């Protein structure tokens, strides 16, 4: 029973991820769009949490992801993003899918910024990419204006996570899993 539930949630997340990727024939255009979205998300983060700017500047690197999701008891979301290595300047483009289960309800576009405090954590994230966590969240936003109260969902040594809802509404508590992986078509 538990296996079927997890499989169904992961299947929904994969379905959502497949449907949201921008359909560009030109990978350079898609990379440029992801970089612009990343830059905009960092600017928004620095406005909301000014201390993040110095953290990111001193970090081994950072990742910025935009996800789109839907939840009603079971939830799924997917999106794209980029991990930037501060030392080398190299960008690694990645996909993300999330599946969750628990008392939750919502539709949202969310931005996630991951700060890698050390190189080992960043390399593990790029090569392995799996994170799991749980927490509660209440949020509502339209056009980037709104409020969100989010518990630290992802707990992993060497990383700081910032989550914020750009558009949508969500409420609940859930156990969730996220999978990040390299985008073979963009790297």
N, C-alpha and C positions, 0 to 999 in steps of 0.2 A: 504494500500500500504506500509506504513512505517513498519507495523508489519511483512509483508511478507519478506521485505528486511532484517530486523533484524533476523528473523527466518532462512532465507537462509544462512546468514553469520554465525550464530551460528551453524547451521547444518554442514557447511563446516569446521569450526574449530573442531567440534566433530569428523568428519570424519578423519581429519588430525591427531588429537590426537590419535585416535584408531590405526592408522597405524604405528606410530613411536615408540611405547614402545618396548624396547628390549624384545624378547620372551625367557625369562628364566623360566625354571621350578623351579629353586631354588631362592626364594626371597633373600636369603643371598648374592648370587652373584650379583643380581641386586642392592641391597643396597650398596655393595662394589663398584660397578661401578659408581653409583651416587655420592658416597663420593669422589672417585678419581677425577671425573669430577669437583666436587665442589672445591676440593683442587687446581686443575689446574687453574680453573677460578679465584680463589682468588689470586693465585700467579701472574696471568696475570694482574688482577686489581691493585695489589700492585705495579707492574712495571709501569703501565700506569698512575695511580693516587696514588702516595705514601701516601697522606694524608688519604686515605681510611683505611689503616692498623690501625692507632690509633683510628679512628672512630669505627671500628668494634670491637676492643679490649675493648672499653669503653661502647659499646652498650649492650642492653638487649639481643640481638641475631641478627642473620642474616639469610637470605635465598639465595640460589644460584640455578638458574634454567637455563636449556638449552632448547631452543625452535627451531623448524624447521618450516619454513613457506613459503607461496607462496601468492603473491598478484598481482592482476590486477583489479583495481577499488575496487573490494571486495577482502578481504584478510582473511587468516586464518593461524593459527600456533598452535602448541601444543608441549608439552614436559613434562619433569619431573624435580624434584629437591628436595632439602632438606632445612628445616628450623632448625637452630641450636640455642638452648637456652644456652647462655653463663653462666648463673647462675647454672643450673642443669646439663648441658652437654647433655641433651636429644635432640635427632634428631627426627623430624617429616617429613616423606617422603610425597611428594605432587605431584599432577598432575597440569598442567596448559594448558589452551586453550585461544586463543585470536582470536577475530573477529574484522575486521575493514572495513570501507567504506570511500572512498574519492579518489582523484586523486593520485594514487600510482601504482608502478610497482616494482616487485622484487621477488627474491628467496633468502632465507638466513637461516643461522644457527646463532642464537643469544644467547648471555649469558646475564642474568639479575641477578644482585646482589641487594638485598634489605637489608638495614640496619635498624633495629628496634631500635629507640632511647629510647623507653620505653616499659615496659612489657605489658601494656594495648594494645598498637598498635600491638605487636607481637601476643598476644592471640586473638585479633580480626581478624587478618590476618589468623591465623590457623583455627579458627572456622567459620569465614564468608567468607574470601578469595576473595571477589569481589572487583575489582578496575575498574575504568573507567577513560578515559582521551583522550587527543588528542594532536597532535603535528606534527612537520615536521621532516623528517629524510632523510639524504643523506648518503649513505655509500657503500663501496666496499671493499672486503677483500678476500684473498685466503690464506688458510692455516694459518690463524691467523695474517697475515700481510696485512695491509691495513689501510684505514682511514674511520672514521665515524664522522659525525656531527649530534648529536641527541639532540633534545629539551627534557626537562624534561617531559616525557609523563605522568607519574602517580603522581598525587598530592594528598598526604594524610598526615595529621598531624601525626608526630611521626615516619616518615619513610624517608629515603634517598634512591634513586634509581640510579643504574648505569647500563646502557645498552651498549653493544658493539657487533658489527657484527663480527663473527669469519670467516665465509665463505659466500660469496654471494654478491649480489648487490641489492640495494634498493634505491628508490627515491620517494618522494611524501609527502603528508600531508593527514592525515586521522583522523577520529573520531574512537576510538577503545574502546573495552571493554575486560577485561581479567578476567578469572575465575580461581582461585586456589582452590583446594580441596584435602583433605587427601586421600592418596592412601591406601585403605583398605587392599590390599594385601601385603603391605610392612610395615605397622605399627603394 
